[in-house]
Amino acid sequence: MLQKYLGLFLLLIILMTSCGREEMKSVKTTFGDDLTFLKKYTDVVILHDSTHQAQVAVLPKLQGRVMTSSAAGEDGLSFGWVNRELMAAGQFQQHINVFGGEDRFWIGPEGGQFSVFFKNGVEFNLENWFTPAPVDTEPWELVSSAADFAILKKEMVLENYAGTQFKLLVDRTISLLTQAEATELLQINISPEMKMVGYETNNQMTNTGEKAWEKNTGLLSIWILGMFNPSPKTTIVIPFLPGDEADLGPIVNDAYFGKVPPERLVVKENVLFFSGDGQYRSKIGLTPYRAKSILGSYDAENQALTIVQYNKPEGNPPDYVNSMWELQQEPFKGDVVNSYNDGPSEPGKKPMGPFYELETSSKAAALAPGEALTHIHRTYHFQGPVAELDKIAQCLLEVSIQEITSAFQK
């Protein structure tokens, strides 16, 4: 009898352990599933290639964001994170509406004396932080669209912490990229075995006011954020310019939400690895002295390689707005590249996602009346044989797939 109960007890332990392992796996959502859900709550513009394998979902009423995409049609993996709970609720949140989306338009700076997220004189904390409505809740105008592009625009009036008012127009064109265009833009060879979806957002900000935007009263910047579905085996990879800190400054800023522990951030000679598992709230940033024009991530669970490319200015780095939540000594020494990994803000609390982010910013926009600034942000997703993904990773991210997957192994 004792052996019988012991056997049942061991079986129960095995089942419990098995269930626990299943819970640790990421949930795979197809593009078709997300598309069906999104169409219940908002208008969706679908960009697609001739085979309908590469597809991109654009949401005009949700600030013209690219919500998600697929490299394998409606049955393919959905790359963008969708906050289904918030969309289904049909009610706006007070501070920010984190709907999701793998390419959404934001305005910088977020913090500091020239922030457009805080009113004058308040403390820099979550209670006083409010996302400007034009990039959070207000719909954008769909100017025109076709199978492979969508053009949107939005007029805005913003006021910063210092009391400066900005009148501006944002023009945003989202274009599907063919494999031939991706080959040329990335300067790589793409195997016929590879599934790929790529798109470009061309974001233009024009000063429509009567006054020039100047540093002493604050400047704005274009900020593109991509929110992606995480997995326990997702690693963010950011190559950087090596060199002495005395010349180029620190390699990475990892103090946004407290220092990132070494088991989640590994810095090598010319590349860094940052965990994108969506389980630990943390953020990093690189200045224009360190960042290159390429960054990415690799999801080993789904054999998916994501590449982000942007139009980083050449030559001596220009000014970039600083988004740290404090009164800043150097408000124009900010980051050009950021990455965020979601997780609970404190023990026991529910995370926003989970998701992880790859972000790029334009230079600070010192614009005369009628003058414009353009920021281009491209996103590519590749799925295929690991050997072919490895070739792309080594060419663009300067590391092998094996180096990426072993980055956090002791």
C-alpha positions, 0 to 999 in steps of 0.5 A: 500500500505504501508503495502504491501511494508513493507511486501516486505521489511521484506521478503527481509531482511529475504532472505538476512539474510538467504543467509548470514547464508548459506555463514557462513557454511563450504563447504563440499567436498567429497573425490571423488570430490577431487580425480577427481580434483587431477587426472587432475593435478598429479599422485595419489597413493590411499591406501585403506582397503578391503572395500574401505571405508578407503582411503588415497590419496598420491601425489609422485610428490608433496613431497609424501604428504598425500593430503586427506583421507576419512573414508567412501569411495569416497562419504565420507567427504574429510578431507585434505585441497586442494588448487585447485586454486594453483594446477589449475594455474600450476605455482609455487609461489615464496616464498611457494606453499601452495598446502595443504595436511593433512600430508606433510614433512617439515624441521626445523628450519624456523627462527633464525640463523640456519634457512633453509628458510632465507639466511645469513644476511637478515631480517626475513620478508616475503620478504626474506622467501623462502621455500626450493625447496625439500619440496616445488616444487620438486618431490619425488621418489616413490620407491614402493607401494601396497594397504596399503603402499607407500614408497618414498625417496628424496635426498637434499642439504640445506644451513642454515642462518649460511652458513652450508651445509647439505646433507641428504636423506629422506625416507618416508613410508606411511602406512594405519592403520587397526582398530585393529592397531589403537585400539592397538596404541591408547589403546582405544575401537572402536565401530563397529558403528564408521567410521575410517581412520588412517595412519602412516608416518614413516619419516627418515632423514639420514646425507649423508655428510662427516661432523657431524651436530653440535649445534654450526653450526646448526641442522635440524629437521623433521617437519610434518604439517597437513592441514585440512578443517575447519568449524565454529564449529572446535575446536583444543584440546591439552592436556598438562602436568600441573605444575608450570611455574618455573619448566616447563616454559610457557604453550603455546607460542601464540606470533607467529603472535601476541597474540591470543585473549581469545575468540580464545584460552582457557587454562584450568588446563591440556588442551587448546582449540584453534579455528580452524575455518580458519577465524583468522590468529594465531599460538600456540606452546608447548615445550616438557616440556608441550606437550604430544604425543597426540593432536586433533580437533573436528568438531561439524558441521560434527561430526568428531574427528581427533587425531594426535599421534607422537613418543615423546621421553621419559625422559628428553626432548632433544633439539628442533629447534626454528623456531621464526623469529628472532636471538635467544638467545635459538635456541634449545628451540623450540616447539614439537607441533604446531597448526595454524589457517588460516585467512587474514594476514591483514584486506581486504586480502585473506587468504591462505586457509582457513584451520587449521593445526596440527603439530609435530616435531622431536628432533634436529638431531645431526647426525654423517655421515651415522646416521639417525633420525626417526619421526613417525606421525599418523593421525586418523579420526573418524565419528560416534555417538556423544556418541562413539566419546565422549568416544574416546575424554575423553580417548585420549584428556582428555575432553568430546565432550560437554566440547569441543563444549562449550569451547568458549561459554560465 
